[in-house]
Amino acid sequence: MKNMISILKISLLMVSASFTTLSCDEYESPERMVQEEKSTKLFVEQFDPIRDEGQYWHPQSLTKPALYWNCVEVFPIGNINALGQTERIRGLQYHLLAQSLAGLSNRAVEQGKSQVGVWLNDHSGKASYKSSKQALSDMGVAEIGMQSAIELATRNYGEKDGINLKIKDLFDGYVLTDVENNPESNIVASVASHVYNSIIVDIRDKNFYESNGYTMTYDASQKTTVDAWNEFKDKCNNKALVVMPVQTGELREFAIKNNLFVINLNKRYSTSQGGQNIALFEEILQWLEPNSPVYGWEQGVGEDQFVERVSKSGNIMIPYDWAYNTTLTSLDYKQRQPDLVKVKNPQFINWEEEGKKYVSFYLSDGDNVQWMMNNFIGADYYTHPEANNVKMAFGLPVDNLSMIAPSVCQDLFNSQGSKTSIVQTFGGGYNYIDNYGEKKSRHTILKSLAEGTAAHMRQHRVKVLAVMAKDVSSAASAEAYQAYIDANDQLEGIISVQYTPYAGGKGEIMWFTNGNGYDIPVVTVKYSIWDFGGYNNEREGTPDHIANKLIGSSDSDPFNLVIVHAWSGFNETGTASGGIKGAGAAKLCADKLNQNYAVVNIEEMIWRIRMHHRPEQTQKYLDEVF
């Protein structure tokens, strides 16, 4: 009877293949296929069509400019040491001018006042921005040419195809800063700019812009961030927030375009010695609508003072700081959603293999959107030559990246290694699931976030979710696991990472039942590959140390989830600090394991966990889909 069932399955598969493009490999191809009405649904067809189910929290830009100026940007990403410059085209002063000019111009397009947008060119040659510019071209948005922000703010331009290329008349004046003497004037001006529809001009350049016809609409030179909140909170959009340090200019274009408040936590860059705005931050987080995104980052502030506050307030922390052009990279993102990730088909797993212990490697920090926009795609990480060999699980912020830069997200899907996994990291943003929303209506807020995360995952065929908790074994974490599982009956399993130490869960596997009656495993990290500068801990350390821990383990549990700290590098022997990172570090560990161990894809390990601990119901599932 069992053989007859197998023959029937093969026959159905052959018939179905005539209607559907289906890879015969063990990893399914990423094409989005038409879902036919069948009594049995193929595993590869377990995804939802792209549609708005309320999962989109990123501010929208729906109106496409017909043309855009490519604005010369000479302020390096992340470089705050740009004070003391005297040239008008140098320094933080110029950077803020360019950001405000772009934000106001792009807002004018959205408001129907102009057909000309502004793109900030940082000359870095990053693949992400090349891809996003190509996406603009594909949408029929053409580049006019390259000009400096000074030229765009002061010069008259003619027409092209009947479109007025001059943008300086869009602005009502300027907001004054004094970034040398009052760093917070930068923050205040970033808010006042959208309130007064005015470009940002520093006291250094005041006379020049007044000689070109600009008048001051607001003086921020002596103001503080608290002043900005008291004066402008009623004029700001409470569905998102930007957190960036003083002496930076990134994300100002995005904040200005969307009428967002901007806050700095430290009053001086990267130190709390000059005072902090923590109490103000708490007030603003309570003012935000629940599940609103908080973009950016702040140096010199412990995550317990920062991320934890965002999490407790029930808002979505998105690490996204050294980034540009968010308005145009995310343009019309609902209509530009990326396709499908490759997935491991459990029907191709060799279930007869016995006596092995299994190891799966997962790269940390996949929630970091700014990393995806900078050096994530490269030989150190996503396209590392060993990624396929170690079957690396890459955490990606599929939800946030698919909104912020859908073309970049699609590039990552396209370049996914054939044996690697893409894991949704984390459940919405960088939050701690055990305290998320505890200062508001936690149950309602958590349920809403879980449903939004599920929609993103289901529509891109992402099968594994990673989450982070302060205590992965707590009752509050269990409540969150159940919420994510209730929201997504296509979820195969959850990776649970404890915030310091990552391996705090010690490999424990917990079980929660989904709406279809299947038990879903929550797998905690058992070991962490992390460079601690010459010493190892019980469950954390060098690749060599972790390999020895695995080999010497008397644990009867055959399943081992190993997280690889993204920023740690090791030498060629895997015993000390060095330049080998990511999949390379995992390979150093894997090469030291004996024949009792098999390195598997995270999806395969989850399916093996399910078959090992829940054989009857897992076989029932496999009999229903193929």
Backbone torsions as a table, in degrees:
resi	resn	phi	psi	omega
1	MET	NA	-39.9	-179.5
2	LYS	-63.2	-39.8	178.9
3	ASN	-66.1	-37.3	179.3
4	MET	-64.1	-38.8	177.3
5	ILE	-63.0	-41.6	179.7
6	SER	-62.7	-42.8	179.4
7	ILE	-63.2	-41.3	178.4
8	LEU	-62.5	-40.4	178.1
9	LYS	-60.9	-45.1	-178.6
10	ILE	-62.9	-40.7	179.8
11	SER	-63.0	-45.6	178.4
12	LEU	-62.8	-38.4	-180.0
13	LEU	-63.3	-41.0	179.9
14	MET	-66.8	-40.1	177.8
15	VAL	-65.2	-45.2	-179.5
16	SER	-62.6	-35.2	-177.4
17	ALA	-64.1	-23.0	179.0
18	SER	-72.4	-17.4	179.1
19	PHE	-104.2	-15.7	-169.1
20	THR	-134.2	137.1	173.8
21	THR	-74.1	114.5	-174.3
22	LEU	-133.7	126.2	176.4
23	SER	-72.9	144.1	176.3
24	CYS	-93.0	1.8	178.2
25	ASP	-77.0	166.0	178.2
26	GLU	-71.4	-19.9	175.5
27	TYR	-106.4	126.8	-172.5
28	GLU	-79.4	143.5	-177.3
29	SER	-70.3	158.7	-170.8
30	PRO	-87.9	6.1	-177.5
31	GLU	-64.5	138.3	173.3
32	ARG	-81.6	122.3	-172.8
33	MET	-109.7	152.7	174.9
34	VAL	-68.9	128.3	-179.1
35	GLN	-88.9	114.9	179.0
36	GLU	-84.0	155.5	174.3
37	GLU	-77.3	113.6	-179.3
38	LYS	-136.1	157.2	174.8
39	SER	-72.0	-29.7	177.5
40	THR	-121.4	135.2	-176.5
41	LYS	-103.3	129.4	178.4
42	LEU	-62.9	147.1	177.9
43	PHE	-56.6	-40.1	-177.2
44	VAL	-64.5	-18.0	-178.1
45	GLU	-95.4	10.7	-179.6
46	GLN	-81.7	76.2	175.2
47	PHE	-155.7	165.7	-179.7
48	ASP	-105.4	153.7	174.2
49	PRO	-67.8	153.9	176.5
50	ILE	-66.9	124.1	176.4
51	ARG	-165.1	160.4	179.7
52	ASP	-83.6	109.9	176.1
53	GLU	-112.2	23.4	-179.4
54	GLY	84.8	13.5	-176.1
55	GLN	-89.0	-3.0	-174.3
56	TYR	-94.1	115.6	179.8
57	TRP	-111.4	-9.1	-179.7
58	HIS	-75.5	134.8	178.3
59	PRO	-55.3	135.9	-175.0
60	GLN	-90.6	149.7	166.1
61	SER	-126.6	106.7	-171.3
62	LEU	-97.7	-25.6	-174.4
63	THR	-90.7	120.3	179.8
64	LYS	-82.3	129.8	171.1
65	PRO	-68.1	153.3	175.1
66	ALA	-77.1	-33.8	-177.0
67	LEU	-141.2	165.7	173.0
68	TYR	-147.9	145.9	171.5
69	TRP	-84.4	139.8	173.1
70	ASN	-96.5	106.1	-171.4
71	CYS	-90.2	126.8	178.2
72	VAL	-61.3	124.0	179.5
73	GLU	-123.0	113.1	-174.5
74	VAL	-109.5	14.3	179.9
75	PHE	-99.6	109.4	-175.8
76	PRO	-60.9	144.3	179.1
77	ILE	-58.9	129.8	175.1
78	GLY	78.7	1.6	-177.2
79	ASN	-93.1	108.3	-179.4
80	ILE	-96.7	-3.7	-178.1
81	ASN	-88.0	52.8	-175.9
82	ALA	-116.3	17.3	175.5
83	LEU	-84.6	163.7	-178.9
84	GLY	84.9	0.7	178.4
85	GLN	-77.2	143.1	-179.7
86	THR	-109.9	-22.0	178.3
87	GLU	-73.5	139.0	-178.3
88	ARG	-63.4	-23.1	-178.2
89	ILE	-96.9	14.9	-180.0
90	ARG	-124.4	160.4	168.8
91	GLY	85.0	175.2	179.2
92	LEU	-60.3	-33.2	-179.2
93	GLN	-58.9	-45.4	178.4
94	TYR	-68.8	-38.9	-180.0
95	HIS	-57.4	-46.1	-179.7
96	LEU	-68.0	-35.7	174.9
97	LEU	-58.5	-49.3	-177.8
98	ALA	-63.3	-43.7	-179.9
99	GLN	-62.0	-44.2	-178.6
100	SER	-69.0	-39.2	178.3
101	LEU	-61.4	-42.4	179.3
102	ALA	-67.4	-45.3	-178.8
103	GLY	-61.1	-44.9	-179.5
104	LEU	-69.0	-38.3	179.0
105	SER	-65.7	-43.9	-179.9
106	ASN	-69.3	-31.3	174.6
107	ARG	-68.0	-38.3	178.8
108	ALA	-62.8	-35.0	175.3
109	VAL	-62.9	-46.6	-179.8
110	GLU	-62.4	-33.0	-179.0
111	GLN	-82.9	-3.4	180.0
112	GLY	79.8	15.4	-178.5
113	LYS	-92.8	-11.1	-176.6
114	SER	-154.7	160.7	174.8
115	GLN	-116.7	12.1	-174.3
116	VAL	-120.0	117.6	175.8
117	GLY	-95.1	179.0	178.9
118	VAL	-134.3	129.8	175.7
119	TRP	-111.1	132.4	179.5
120	LEU	-93.1	120.4	-177.7
121	ASN	-99.1	114.6	-179.1
122	ASP	-97.5	3.8	174.9
123	HIS	60.8	22.6	-177.6
124	SER	-84.5	-20.3	-178.7
125	GLY	72.7	19.0	-178.0
126	LYS	-63.3	138.6	-180.0
127	ALA	-60.3	-34.8	-177.4
128	SER	-63.1	-41.2	-178.2
129	TYR	-77.5	-30.8	172.5
130	LYS	-61.7	-44.4	179.3
131	SER	-63.0	-41.5	-178.6
132	SER	-70.1	-35.4	175.1
133	LYS	-67.2	-38.6	176.8
134	GLN	-63.3	-36.4	178.1
135	ALA	-62.9	-38.6	176.1
136	LEU	-60.9	-45.3	178.0
137	SER	-60.2	-42.7	179.6
138	ASP	-63.6	-27.2	177.2
139	MET	-85.0	0.6	179.4
140	GLY	85.8	16.0	178.1
141	VAL	-96.6	115.1	-171.3
142	ALA	-101.2	146.2	175.5
143	GLU	-81.0	134.9	177.8
144	ILE	-81.0	-47.9	-176.2
145	GLY	161.0	179.8	-176.9
146	MET	-104.7	131.7	176.8
147	GLN	-141.8	158.7	174.5
148	SER	-79.7	162.1	176.7
149	ALA	-64.1	-31.8	178.2
150	ILE	-63.9	-44.4	178.9
151	GLU	-64.4	-44.1	-178.3
152	LEU	-65.1	-31.3	-178.3
153	ALA	-80.4	-16.7	-171.9
154	THR	-124.8	-19.5	-172.9
155	ARG	-95.2	154.1	172.0
156	ASN	-94.8	137.5	177.6
157	TYR	-125.2	158.2	-179.1
158	GLY	-86.5	-143.8	-178.3
159	GLU	-119.3	157.0	172.1
160	LYS	-138.1	121.2	-177.6
161	ASP	53.8	37.6	178.2
162	GLY	79.0	6.7	-178.7
163	ILE	-105.2	128.8	179.0
164	ASN	-71.0	120.2	-176.7
165	LEU	-87.3	-10.5	-178.5
166	LYS	-77.3	130.8	-179.8
167	ILE	-115.2	-11.3	-173.4
168	LYS	-62.9	-26.0	-179.2
169	ASP	-76.1	-5.2	177.7
170	LEU	-75.6	-17.2	-171.7
171	PHE	-101.5	144.4	-177.3
172	ASP	-91.7	-6.0	-179.6
173	GLY	155.7	-149.1	179.5
174	TYR	-136.3	153.1	172.0
175	VAL	-103.3	131.5	-173.6
176	LEU	-92.0	133.9	173.5
177	THR	-121.0	166.3	170.9
178	ASP	-140.7	75.6	-171.0
179	VAL	-69.2	-23.3	178.1
180	GLU	-68.9	-43.2	-173.2
181	ASN	-101.1	-21.3	179.7
182	ASN	-139.2	87.7	-176.4
183	PRO	-55.2	-33.8	-177.8
184	GLU	-71.2	-13.3	175.8
185	SER	-61.4	-28.0	174.0
186	ASN	-58.9	-48.6	-177.7
187	ILE	-66.1	-46.0	-179.8
188	VAL	-59.9	-44.7	-178.5
189	ALA	-65.1	-31.4	179.5
190	SER	-64.1	-29.0	176.2
191	VAL	-86.0	-45.9	-178.7
192	ALA	-61.6	-28.2	-179.3
193	SER	-58.3	-45.4	-179.4
194	HIS	-79.7	-24.7	177.2
195	VAL	-70.1	-41.6	-176.3
196	TYR	-101.2	4.7	-179.5
197	ASN	51.1	49.2	-172.7
198	SER	-133.1	142.5	176.1
199	ILE	-70.3	159.8	179.9
200	ILE	-94.5	124.1	180.0
201	VAL	-127.5	130.6	178.6
202	ASP	-86.1	159.3	179.9
203	ILE	-57.7	-27.0	177.1
204	ARG	-58.8	-35.7	-172.3
205	ASP	-112.3	9.7	-174.2
206	LYS	-54.1	-49.6	-175.1
207	ASN	-63.6	-37.0	-179.1
208	PHE	-62.8	-45.9	-176.5
209	TYR	-74.7	-30.7	173.9
210	GLU	-67.3	-35.0	177.2
211	SER	-68.7	-17.5	177.0
212	ASN	-100.6	18.0	170.0
213	GLY	97.5	1.9	-179.8
214	TYR	-85.9	144.9	173.6
215	THR	-121.4	152.2	-177.6
216	MET	-77.2	128.8	177.0
217	THR	-100.4	-23.7	-179.6
218	TYR	-157.1	137.2	179.7
219	ASP	-103.5	104.5	179.3
220	ALA	-98.1	2.8	-168.9
221	SER	-63.1	-26.7	-179.1
222	GLN	-114.1	8.6	-173.7
223	LYS	-90.3	160.1	177.0
224	THR	-114.8	169.7	179.0
225	THR	-63.1	-36.1	176.1
226	VAL	-61.5	-39.9	176.9
227	ASP	-60.3	-44.1	-179.2
228	ALA	-59.6	-43.3	179.9
229	TRP	-63.9	-45.3	-179.0
230	ASN	-64.1	-34.3	-176.6
231	GLU	-87.2	-32.6	-165.9
232	PHE	-121.2	0.7	-173.5
233	LYS	-59.6	-32.5	-179.0
234	ASP	-75.3	-8.9	-179.5
235	LYS	-108.0	11.2	-178.1
236	CYS	-112.7	150.4	178.6
237	ASN	-77.0	122.8	-176.5
238	ASN	-96.1	24.1	177.1
239	LYS	-104.3	7.2	175.4
240	ALA	-168.4	161.6	-179.0
241	LEU	-145.9	147.6	174.0
242	VAL	-114.5	129.0	174.8
243	VAL	-116.0	113.6	177.7
244	MET	-143.4	149.6	-178.6
245	PRO	-70.8	161.8	167.4
246	VAL	-63.3	161.6	179.2
247	GLN	65.1	22.4	169.7
248	THR	-129.5	164.0	178.5
249	GLY	-129.7	-6.0	-178.1
250	GLU	-60.5	148.6	179.1
251	LEU	71.6	0.1	-180.0
252	ARG	-67.9	-38.0	176.7
253	GLU	-55.9	-47.5	-178.8
254	PHE	-63.7	-44.7	-179.1
255	ALA	-63.8	-44.1	-177.5
256	ILE	-67.4	-43.9	-179.3
257	LYS	-59.7	-36.5	-174.5
258	ASN	-103.5	12.2	176.0
259	ASN	58.2	44.0	-176.1
260	LEU	-96.4	153.2	171.4
261	PHE	-80.6	147.1	177.8
262	VAL	-121.2	132.9	179.5
263	ILE	-132.3	144.3	169.9
264	ASN	-108.9	139.7	179.0
265	LEU	-85.7	-43.7	174.5
266	ASN	-92.4	136.8	179.0
267	LYS	-77.5	-19.4	171.0
268	ARG	-120.6	148.7	-173.4
269	TYR	-62.2	126.9	169.7
270	SER	62.4	22.4	175.5
271	THR	-152.4	145.8	178.0
272	SER	-92.1	1.0	-174.3
273	GLN	-65.9	-24.1	178.3
274	GLY	-90.0	4.8	-178.0
275	GLY	103.9	164.6	-178.1
276	GLN	-135.5	164.6	177.6
277	ASN	-111.1	39.4	-174.7
278	ILE	-65.7	-44.9	179.9
279	ALA	-61.8	-41.3	177.1
280	LEU	-63.1	-41.0	179.0
281	PHE	-59.0	-44.7	178.4
282	GLU	-58.9	-43.6	-179.1
283	GLU	-63.9	-43.1	-178.2
284	ILE	-66.9	-39.0	179.2
285	LEU	-62.8	-35.2	177.1
286	GLN	-72.2	-27.0	178.8
287	TRP	-74.2	-30.6	-179.5
288	LEU	-64.1	147.1	171.0
289	GLU	-64.7	145.7	178.0
290	PRO	-56.2	146.6	-179.2
291	ASN	60.7	27.3	173.3
292	SER	-84.7	143.9	-179.7
293	PRO	-76.0	141.9	173.6
294	VAL	-116.8	112.2	-173.5
295	TYR	-99.1	145.8	172.3
296	GLY	116.6	-152.6	178.6
297	TRP	-173.4	164.5	176.5
298	GLU	-137.3	124.2	177.6
299	GLN	-78.3	149.8	176.1
300	GLY	77.4	17.9	177.8
301	VAL	-128.4	125.7	177.9
302	GLY	-63.4	145.4	-178.4
303	GLU	-63.7	-23.7	175.8
304	ASP	-68.3	-23.6	177.4
305	GLN	-90.7	-8.1	-166.3
306	PHE	-128.9	-74.8	-177.8
307	VAL	-60.1	-41.6	-177.9
308	GLU	-62.2	-36.6	178.4
309	ARG	-66.1	-41.4	177.8
310	VAL	-62.1	-45.1	-178.3
311	SER	-61.9	-48.8	-178.0
312	LYS	-62.8	-29.4	-180.0
313	SER	-78.3	-7.0	-179.7
314	GLY	76.6	36.7	176.7
315	ASN	-123.3	161.2	-168.3
316	ILE	-97.4	109.5	178.1
317	MET	-81.1	124.0	-179.8
318	ILE	-119.3	105.0	175.3
319	PRO	-64.7	106.1	-171.7
320	TYR	-161.9	84.4	-173.6
321	ASP	-116.0	-61.8	-175.9
322	TRP	-80.9	72.1	-174.5
323	ALA	-140.8	156.3	-174.9
324	TYR	-129.4	160.7	162.8
325	ASN	60.7	35.5	-175.6
326	THR	-61.0	-35.3	178.9
327	THR	-58.4	-44.6	-175.8
328	LEU	-86.6	-28.4	176.3
329	THR	-70.1	-27.0	-178.2
330	SER	-101.0	5.2	-174.2
331	LEU	-50.4	124.8	175.4
332	ASP	52.7	42.6	-170.2
333	TYR	-65.4	-27.0	179.9
334	LYS	-62.4	-31.4	-179.7
335	GLN	-91.7	1.8	-176.2
336	ARG	-125.6	29.5	-176.2
337	GLN	-64.7	140.3	178.2
338	PRO	-67.9	172.4	-171.4
339	ASP	-89.5	-126.3	-171.2
340	LEU	-116.5	147.5	173.8
341	VAL	-86.5	160.9	172.3
342	LYS	-75.3	142.3	179.4
343	VAL	-130.8	154.6	178.1
344	LYS	-84.4	120.0	179.1
345	ASN	-83.5	116.0	-176.4
346	PRO	-64.7	-16.0	178.4
347	GLN	-65.9	-18.9	-178.3
348	PHE	-96.1	2.6	179.0
349	ILE	-75.8	136.9	177.4
350	ASN	-82.6	93.3	-175.9
351	TRP	-73.6	-15.5	-178.1
352	GLU	-76.1	-15.6	-179.5
353	GLU	-65.6	126.8	-177.1
354	GLU	-132.8	162.5	174.4
355	GLY	79.6	5.0	-179.9
356	LYS	-94.9	155.9	165.4
357	LYS	-108.7	144.9	-170.9
358	TYR	-115.6	139.4	178.6
359	VAL	-125.6	134.7	175.1
360	SER	-131.0	134.0	-177.5
361	PHE	-103.5	135.4	-177.9
362	TYR	-130.6	125.1	-178.4
363	LEU	-82.7	132.4	-177.4
364	SER	-76.7	172.8	169.6
365	ASP	67.1	24.9	179.4
366	GLY	-73.2	-1.4	175.1
367	ASP	-80.0	-10.3	-167.6
368	ASN	-83.2	96.9	-175.5
369	VAL	-66.2	-36.7	-179.2
370	GLN	-64.8	-30.4	175.7
371	TRP	-64.5	-42.5	178.1
372	MET	-62.3	-31.0	-178.7
373	MET	-85.1	-5.6	-177.5
374	ASN	-119.1	-95.3	-170.0
375	ASN	-113.3	23.6	179.2
376	PHE	-68.1	-43.7	177.7
377	ILE	-79.6	107.5	-177.9
378	GLY	173.4	175.1	-173.2
379	ALA	-66.4	-20.3	178.6
380	ASP	-79.2	-24.1	-171.2
381	TYR	-131.8	-99.0	-166.1
382	TYR	-62.5	-37.5	-179.7
383	THR	-106.6	28.8	176.2
384	HIS	-58.4	136.2	-176.9
385	PRO	-61.6	-18.4	179.6
386	GLU	-96.9	0.3	-174.0
387	ALA	-58.4	-44.4	178.5
388	ASN	-68.1	-39.0	-177.0
389	ASN	-62.3	-36.6	179.5
390	VAL	-97.9	5.3	176.2
391	LYS	50.9	49.7	-172.7
392	MET	-63.0	137.8	170.0
393	ALA	-93.1	118.6	179.5
394	PHE	-101.2	119.7	170.9
395	GLY	-74.3	131.8	175.2
396	LEU	-130.2	144.7	173.7
397	PRO	-82.3	66.0	-172.7
398	VAL	-54.7	-42.0	-179.5
399	ASP	-61.4	-57.1	-174.8
400	ASN	-70.6	-40.6	-178.8
401	LEU	-68.7	-33.8	179.5
402	SER	-67.7	-17.9	175.3
403	MET	-96.7	-43.6	-175.6
404	ILE	-71.8	-38.8	-178.2
405	ALA	-152.1	76.4	-176.2
406	PRO	-58.6	-31.2	179.3
407	SER	-68.3	-35.6	177.6
408	VAL	-68.8	-41.6	177.4
409	CYS	-61.1	-41.6	178.1
410	GLN	-64.3	-39.3	177.2
411	ASP	-59.2	-40.7	179.2
412	LEU	-66.5	-40.7	176.3
413	PHE	-62.0	-43.6	-177.3
414	ASN	-64.0	-35.0	-175.6
415	SER	-97.9	12.9	177.4
416	GLN	-61.7	131.5	176.5
417	GLY	-61.6	148.0	-173.1
418	SER	-64.9	-23.4	-178.4
419	LYS	-116.1	9.3	178.4
420	THR	-92.5	165.3	176.3
421	SER	-115.7	147.6	169.1
422	ILE	-108.0	124.9	-177.4
423	VAL	-115.2	131.7	174.9
424	GLN	-69.0	118.2	-178.1
425	THR	-128.4	123.6	-14.3
426	PHE	-99.6	-151.6	-179.4
427	GLY	-81.2	66.7	-178.9
428	GLY	119.0	-52.5	179.4
429	GLY	-169.7	-163.4	177.7
430	TYR	-82.3	91.6	179.6
431	ASN	-131.4	164.2	173.2
432	TYR	-104.2	115.8	-170.4
433	ILE	-65.2	-23.2	-177.2
434	ASP	-84.5	-10.1	173.8
435	ASN	-125.9	7.2	-176.7
436	TYR	-61.8	124.0	174.8
437	GLY	73.5	13.7	-174.6
438	GLU	-68.4	-18.5	178.0
439	LYS	-89.4	-2.6	177.0
440	LYS	-128.3	-144.5	179.1
441	SER	-89.9	82.7	-171.1
442	ARG	-54.4	-48.7	-174.5
443	HIS	-59.1	-47.0	-178.4
444	THR	-67.5	-44.4	-177.8
445	ILE	-66.2	-43.7	-179.8
446	LEU	-64.0	-42.9	178.4
447	LYS	-60.3	-43.9	179.6
448	SER	-63.2	-43.1	179.6
449	LEU	-65.9	-41.7	179.1
450	ALA	-61.5	-39.7	179.1
451	GLU	-67.9	-38.3	176.5
452	GLY	-65.3	-44.1	177.4
453	THR	-60.9	-43.0	-179.7
454	ALA	-61.0	-42.0	-179.7
455	ALA	-62.0	-44.0	177.1
456	HIS	-60.9	-46.2	-177.5
457	MET	-64.8	-46.7	-176.7
458	ARG	-64.8	-36.7	-177.1
459	GLN	-76.9	-16.2	177.7
460	HIS	-114.4	8.9	176.5
461	ARG	60.3	40.5	175.5
462	VAL	-92.4	124.1	-168.6
463	LYS	-102.0	-17.0	-176.1
464	VAL	-122.2	135.4	178.7
465	LEU	-111.2	136.6	170.7
466	ALA	-107.4	140.7	176.6
467	VAL	-132.9	164.8	176.3
468	MET	-128.9	141.7	179.4
469	ALA	-139.2	156.2	173.0
470	LYS	-72.7	-32.1	175.6
471	ASP	-141.6	104.6	-172.6
472	VAL	-66.8	-17.8	-176.4
473	SER	-102.2	6.7	-175.6
474	SER	-76.1	161.9	176.6
475	ALA	-63.6	-35.4	178.8
476	ALA	-66.5	-38.3	175.8
477	SER	-64.4	-41.5	178.3
478	ALA	-60.2	-39.3	176.8
479	GLU	-60.2	-41.8	-179.3
480	ALA	-69.6	-43.5	177.2
481	TYR	-54.0	-46.4	-177.9
482	GLN	-64.0	-37.4	179.8
483	ALA	-63.2	-44.2	179.8
484	TYR	-68.3	-36.2	179.5
485	ILE	-72.3	-39.7	176.6
486	ASP	-60.8	-33.5	-175.7
487	ALA	-80.2	-13.1	-169.2
488	ASN	-145.3	96.3	-179.5
489	ASP	-81.4	3.8	172.2
490	GLN	-97.8	-2.1	-179.3
491	LEU	-71.5	126.5	-179.1
492	GLU	-88.0	-32.7	-178.7
493	GLY	-177.1	168.2	-179.2
494	ILE	-124.2	135.9	168.7
495	ILE	-95.3	127.1	179.8
496	SER	-115.5	121.3	-178.1
497	VAL	-109.8	131.1	177.4
498	GLN	-90.5	135.9	178.5
499	TYR	-74.4	107.6	176.2
500	THR	49.9	100.1	-1.1
501	PRO	-85.0	149.4	-180.0
502	TYR	-57.1	-33.2	-177.1
503	ALA	-91.4	22.9	-177.5
504	GLY	-63.4	-21.5	179.1
505	GLY	-78.9	-12.6	175.2
506	LYS	58.1	25.9	177.0
507	GLY	83.0	8.1	179.4
508	GLU	-59.1	141.7	175.7
509	ILE	-114.5	124.5	178.7
510	MET	-113.8	154.9	-174.2
511	TRP	-125.1	137.6	178.4
512	PHE	-139.9	141.8	-172.9
513	THR	-94.4	133.0	179.4
514	ASN	-88.6	-179.5	-174.6
515	GLY	-66.2	-18.3	178.6
516	ASN	-95.2	4.8	177.4
517	GLY	88.9	6.6	178.7
518	TYR	-92.7	139.3	176.5
519	ASP	-82.7	128.9	-176.8
520	ILE	-110.7	128.8	-178.3
521	PRO	-83.1	140.5	168.0
522	VAL	-107.4	114.0	-172.5
523	VAL	-104.7	119.0	178.5
524	THR	-88.7	157.3	179.7
525	VAL	-68.9	130.5	179.6
526	LYS	-93.1	-38.3	179.9
527	TYR	-139.8	155.6	-179.2
528	SER	-130.3	123.3	173.3
529	ILE	-85.6	112.8	-170.4
530	TRP	-151.1	135.0	178.5
531	ASP	-87.2	110.1	178.4
532	PHE	-102.4	20.2	174.7
533	GLY	70.4	40.2	172.5
534	GLY	110.7	-1.1	176.7
535	TYR	-138.1	159.0	-177.5
536	ASN	-121.2	153.9	174.7
537	ASN	-108.4	-179.5	-177.0
538	GLU	-58.2	-41.7	-176.4
539	ARG	-123.5	11.1	-178.1
540	GLU	-137.8	143.6	177.0
541	GLY	159.0	-157.5	-175.0
542	THR	-70.7	162.8	175.4
543	PRO	-55.1	-40.2	179.0
544	ASP	-63.4	-43.6	-179.7
545	HIS	-63.0	-44.9	-178.1
546	ILE	-68.0	-38.0	176.4
547	ALA	-60.2	-42.7	179.3
548	ASN	-66.0	-36.4	177.4
549	LYS	-64.9	-40.6	178.7
550	LEU	-64.3	-48.6	-177.0
551	ILE	-64.0	-38.9	-176.3
552	GLY	-85.9	-0.1	-175.9
553	SER	-71.6	136.9	174.3
554	SER	-101.2	10.1	-179.4
555	ASP	-64.0	130.2	179.6
556	SER	-75.3	-16.2	178.2
557	ASP	-70.0	120.8	-176.6
558	PRO	-85.2	3.0	-172.2
559	PHE	-111.3	129.0	-173.1
560	ASN	-133.8	107.7	175.3
561	LEU	-92.7	120.1	-178.2
562	VAL	-115.9	120.5	176.4
563	ILE	-90.9	139.1	179.1
564	VAL	-108.7	113.7	-179.4
565	HIS	-65.1	121.2	-170.8
566	ALA	-60.8	-33.5	-172.4
567	TRP	-93.5	0.4	179.5
568	SER	-90.8	137.5	177.5
569	GLY	-127.2	152.9	-173.2
570	PHE	-136.2	163.4	178.6
571	ASN	-80.5	179.3	-173.2
572	GLU	-67.9	-20.0	177.7
573	THR	-93.2	-6.0	-180.0
574	GLY	71.9	24.0	-175.1
575	THR	-113.3	-10.9	-176.3
576	ALA	-154.8	176.7	-179.2
577	SER	-61.3	149.8	179.3
578	GLY	-178.0	-161.4	-173.8
579	GLY	-102.7	5.4	-177.8
580	ILE	-91.2	119.4	-173.1
581	LYS	-125.3	173.8	169.8
582	GLY	54.6	-127.2	-179.1
583	ALA	-62.0	-28.0	176.6
584	GLY	-64.4	-40.6	177.1
585	ALA	-67.1	-38.7	177.0
586	ALA	-63.1	-39.7	179.8
587	LYS	-64.2	-38.8	176.7
588	LEU	-58.3	-38.8	178.2
589	CYS	-72.4	-48.1	-176.1
590	ALA	-60.8	-36.8	-178.0
591	ASP	-65.3	-20.5	-178.2
592	LYS	-91.8	-6.5	-179.0
593	LEU	-78.0	153.0	179.7
594	ASN	-91.1	-175.2	-173.6
595	GLN	-69.6	-8.5	178.1
596	ASN	-76.9	-11.4	-175.2
597	TYR	-111.2	143.5	173.4
598	ALA	-125.7	131.6	175.7
599	VAL	-87.0	125.3	-176.8
600	VAL	-129.4	156.8	171.3
601	ASN	-59.3	146.1	-178.0
602	ILE	-60.4	-34.0	177.8
603	GLU	-66.9	-41.1	177.2
604	GLU	-63.6	-41.0	-179.8
605	MET	-63.2	-40.5	178.9
606	ILE	-63.7	-41.6	178.0
607	TRP	-66.3	-36.6	177.5
608	ARG	-67.2	-37.4	175.2
609	ILE	-61.1	-44.0	-179.1
610	ARG	-65.5	-41.9	-179.9
611	MET	-69.2	-36.7	-178.8
612	HIS	-66.9	-44.5	-174.0
613	HIS	-97.1	-26.0	-178.2
614	ARG	-132.7	62.3	-171.9
615	PRO	-63.1	-41.8	-174.5
616	GLU	-67.0	-47.8	-178.3
617	GLN	-72.3	-29.6	177.3
618	THR	-68.4	-42.8	176.8
619	GLN	-64.1	-37.0	176.6
620	LYS	-59.7	-43.8	177.8
621	TYR	-62.2	-46.1	-177.9
622	LEU	-65.0	-26.8	176.8
623	ASP	-74.9	-19.9	-177.8
624	GLU	-90.3	-28.3	-179.9
625	VAL	-130.6	152.1	177.8
626	PHE	-158.0	NA	NA
